[in-house]
């Protein structure tokens, strides 16, 4: 049952973020409660490559939708000011 709930949450998240670009689509979870907020990400990840690698290496099922789209990850890093 837990897998079904996680799958449904991931699907809802994936479909609700299709129209958004950059970090805008990430803010639902990256709010400091569910996942690290902008400030912590910028402090921890100093380069866009490190940002993309961290996203792709994430074990969180919520990151599965983002892992496949490197362009969106790079756009999010740019929006955060990570070069």
Phi, psi and omega in degrees: 000321181298321179296322179295316180297314179298317180299315180296318179298316180297317178298315179299315179299315182297314182288330181283345183255002184301321185277349182266158179230159176063208184289344180306321181283345183269342188296339178301320180259323182277071182237009180089350179252307181276320181214166181303145179278178182307311185300318180291323178296315181295321179294320185278321186249108188272340180232158178298322179297320177294321178298311180296316181298316180297319179295315181290329180276353183299140178269352182291130177296340179290341180272353184304320180294326182279331185302325185279349186243085183295328179298318178293323178295318178293323176296320178295318178298318179296318179296328177281350181088014178273125183254000000 
